[in-house]
Amino acid sequence: MSISRQTLFWASALVVLLLIVAVLHEILLPFILGAAIAYLLDPLADWLEGLGLSRLLATVLIMLLFSLVVIIGLIVVLPLLVEQLVDLATRMPEYLQSLRDLAINTLKGWFGDKWLTAKLQLDGTIKELAQKATGWAGGLLTSVLSGGLAVVNFIALLVITPVVAFYLLLDWDRMMQHISDWLPRDHADAIRQIGRDIDEVISGFVRGQFTVLMILGLFYVIGLTLIGLNFGLLIGLGAGLVSFIPFVGPVVGFVVGGTVAVVQFWPDWHWVAAVIGVFLVGQAIEGNILSPMIVGDRVRLHPVWLMFALFVFGYLFGFVGMLLAVPVAAAIGVLVRFGLQLYLKSSLYQGEAKPKRKKKPRPVQ
């Protein structure tokens, strides 16, 4: 097969795959989550196999433990998160009003009688924000009760995802071997190397970053709860989980946690500083200890490229697209680096070598 026909074949396959995702993205979530769980747990299954367990027994033990953790989370943590989320949404107008009063008193102390104009402008801004917050809270409650994650879909997610994860985890090694056997013979070694590079990037980011985010979220939750911040569980866990998007996690923590802290603790600024300090210490631990030790330098995803991929895939395919953004971005990055290496070795980059002129032998004197 010529290079042009190969390019056409793989480009057509990519277009077909994107069309399938675009058409079926509303029902793909359980299957993609199941595949992601199987991918994350495959090293543990391989380790248990190395200890002498069969693949079936290792898969059963892993899925039982995983299901137990998920059930505990659904019974204990999820109701608290939903309760705090709804409570925060409904109390947002009250918080904004408290911020308004605090800002007006501060402006009055600074500017005296000149603060009236600023007060009128601030009243309009706060009123608009309060109306938007109230509308958002109502929309949130409506979406929880009758939105995309309705009862039927939620039950289907809970039932289908573990089944998909179980069978994929059980047959993961065999599936990878079959895919390897189906590769075109002339390019099998190169494709396998590309696959290994993609797996290294994805595993380094997904498995490593998942561990970092769990530790970071737990640190935030414990720190904010010990301080006594309202909605500490929701804010801490949310800021930790969102930290996989560069700079977004700490910004979310600073803004939401700082706002709640100011309303709750002011004028005792020490507690406000303590809340901000929790996020500063968490970022220092993550940047200097957790990421270098757990993730290392295997992840070669530029933060800007990662944010761009998340926004593009989230916009095109919704939540399913956000789940696919990291592996797709990693795969594209590996393919681009592979293509760049070929280009740097090609005559297109290096140019055609000029033939050297042969020296004429000197005549014998």
N, C-alpha and C positions, 0 to 999 in steps of 0.2 A: 504494500500500500504506500503510495507516495506521501510526501509530507503534506501537500495541500489536501489530499483526501483524508489524512489523519486529522488535520486541523478542522476540516469541515465536520467530521464525525464527532469529535469531542465537543466542538462548539454546539452542534445540534443536540447532543446529549445534555449539555448544560442548560440550553434553552428549554428543553422538555422538562428537566427537573425543576427549573424555576416556575414553569407554568403549572406543574403539579402542585408545588407548594402554594402558589398563588390561589389556585382553585380550591384546594382542600385544606387550607391552613386552619380553618375553624374546627376541623375534626382531627388534626394531626397532633394536638398537644399531648394526649396520653401516650402515643407511640414515641414521640420525640423524648418525652420525659422518661419513658421506660428504657429507651436506648441510652440516654445519658446516665441513668442509674446503673445500667449494666456496664457501661464503659468505666464509670468511676469505681465499681466494685470488682472488676475483672482482676486487677493485681492481687486483691485479697483472696479471690478464688484460686488463682495460680499458686499463691503461697500455701494455702490449705492443701492443695493437691501435692505440693512438694513435701508436706508432712505425712503423706500416705493416704489421705482421704480421696474417695472417688469424686469426680466432678459433680455428680448428682448430689451426693451428701454435702459437699462443700457449698453448692448453690442453695440447698435447702436451709442449711444453718445460717448462711449469710442473709437470706431473704427473711427468715424468721426474726433474726436480730434487727434487721432494718425495719421490718414491719412493726416490731415492738417499739422502736424509737419513734416511728411516725405516729403510732397510736397514742403514745404518751404525749407527744407534741400536740396532737389534735385535741386530746382530752384536757390537758393542763394549760398549754401555752396559747393555743389558738383562741379560745374564748376570751382570755385576758386581752389579747391583742385586738380582737374585734371590739370588745367593750371600750378599751382605751381609745381606739381609732374613732369610733362613733362619738364618744364623750368629747374628745379633742375637737372634732368637727363641729359639734353643736355649741361648744364653749368658745369657739374662735371669735365670734363677735364680742363676747365679754372680754376676752383677752385684748382685742384691738381697742376696745373702749378704755381699758385700763392703761394701755400704752398711750392713748390719746391724752388722758388726764395727766399722766406722768410727764409727757412731753410739754403740755401746756404749762404746768407748774414750773418746769425747768426753764422754759422760754420766758415766763413771767419774771422769774428770779434774775434772769440774765438781762432782759431788755426793758423791764418796768412797764410803762404805759405803751410802749411801741409794739408790744406783743400781740395786739388785737388783730392786726392784719394777718400775722402768721397763724393766729388761732382760727380765723375764718377759713384760710386755705387748708389748714390741718383738719378742720371739721369736715370739709368736703371730701378730702382724701380718705379719712377714716370711715366716713359713711359709705363711700363707694366700696372700700375694701370689706366692710362688714356685710354689705349686701351680696358681694361676690362670695364671701365665706359662707353665708347662710345658704345661698343657692348651691354651692359646692357640697355642703353637708346634706342638703336634701337630695341632690343627685347621687351622692354616695350611698345613702340609705336605700334609694330606689334601685341602684345597681346591685347592691348586696341582696335585695329581696327578689328582684326580677330581671337582673342583667344577664350578661353572658355566662356568668358562673351560677346558673340556676341550679335548683336542687337536682334535676335529672343529670345535667352535665357534671355536676360535682360528684354525684354517686358513680357515674361512668368513669370519671377520672380516678376515683379511689379503687374501682374494681379492675379496670383495664390496665392501668399503669403497672401494678405489681405483676400481673400475668405476663405482660410484654417483657418486663425486666427479668422475670424468672427464666423465660424461654431463651431470651437473648443471652443472658449470663451463662446458661447451661451450654449453649451451642456457640459461644463467642469464638473460641479458638478454631473450631471447625469451619465457621463462616469465613474467618480471615484466611484460612488455608484454601478454601474453595475460591475466594476472590483472587488469591495469589496464583492459583492454577489457571484462572481464566485470563490472565494478563497476556497481551500479545508477546510472543516469544522473543522477537527482536529487541523489545524495549522493556522486558520484564525486570531486569536488574535495576535499570534507571528508575522505573516506576516504584519498585519496592523501596529504593533509597529515598525517593520523594515521600512515600508513605511513612517511612520511619521518621523522617524529619518533621512531617506534619504531626505525627503522633507525639513526638517529643515536645513540640511547641504547645499542642493542645493539652497534653497531660501535665506539662509544667505549669500552664496557666490555670486550667480548670481544677485539677486536683490540688495543686499548691495554693492557688488563690482561694479555693473553697475552704481549706484549712485555716488560712490566714483570716478570712472574713468571719469564720465561726469564733475564733479566738478573740478577734477584735470586737465583735458584737457582744460576746460574753463579758469582756472587760468593760465596755461602755455600760451595759446593763447593771453590772455589779457596782460600778462607780457611781452612776446616777441614782441608783436605788439607795445606796448608803448615804448619799447627800440628802435624799428625801425629795428629789425632784418629781413633780407630778408627771405621769405618763413616762416614767423612766424606762420601763420595759419596751414600750413602743418606740420611743426616740432612740434608745441605745441600740436595739436590735435593727431598727430601720437604717440608722447611720452605718452600722457595721456591714449590713448586707449590700448597701448601695455603694460601698467603698470600692467595689470592683471597677466602677467607672472612675477614672482618675479625677481627683479633686472634688467630685460630687459628694462623696460620703462625708468628709469633714465639713463642707459648706452646709450641707443639710443639717448636720449636728449642731454647728455653730448657730445657724439661723433659728431653727425650731427650738433647740434646747436653750439657747440664749434668750429667746423671746419668753418662753415659759418661765425661765429662771428670774428674769427681770420682773414679770408680773407677780410671781409667787414670793420672791424674797426681798424685793426692793423696799426700803433703802439699805438693807444689809448686803452691801456689795460683795462681802467676802464669799457668800455662797454663790453669787453669780460668777465670781472669778473661779470658784472651785469647779463649777459646771464647765466653764470654758477650759479650765486646766485638765479636766478629764479627757477632752477631745485632743488637746495639745499633746498630752502624754501618750495617748493612744496612737496618734500619728507618729510620734517619735519612736515608739516601740515597733510599730509596723514598718517604718522606713529603715530603721537601723538594725533590727533584730529579726523580726518574723520573716519579712520578704527575702532578705539575703540568705537566711538559713533554710527556709522551706521552699521558696520558689527558685532562688538562685538566678543565674544568668541564662537559663535555658529559654526563657520567654523572650522572643524577639518581636514583640508587638509594640509599636510606637503608640504612646497614649492618644495622639491625635487620630491615628488610623483606627484605633479601637473605638474611640468615641464616634467617629464618622460611621463605622460599620454598625454600631448599635443604633444610631439614629436612623440610618437608611433602612436597615432590616426591620426595625421597629415600626417605621412609617409604612413600609410596604406590606409587611406580613403580621403586624401586631406583636403580641407576646410571643408567639411561635417564632417570629423573625428575630426577636431579641435572644431567644435560646440558641438560634442557629448562627447568630452574628459572630461570636467568638471563634467557633471552629472554621467557619467560612473565611473569616479574616485571616486566621492562621494559615489555612490552606493557600489562600491567594498570596500571602506573604512568602511562603516557601516556594511557590511556583514562580513568583517574580524574581526571587533570588536565584533560582535555578536557571531561569531564562537569561538573567543578567550574566551569570557565569558562562553560559554558552556564547552569549554575545561578545564578551571580553576575549574569548578564545577564537572567535570567528574572523574571517578575512574582512568582514564588514567593518569591524573595529580596528583590526591591526593593519589592514590594507594588503595589497598583493605584494609578495616578496619579489624584489627586482633580481633577475638572474645576474650573477656575477660574470664579468667578462673573463674569458680564459686568457692567460698570459701566453703570448707567442714564445716558443722556445728560442733562445738566442742561437744564432748560427755558430757553429764550431769554428773557431779561428784556426 
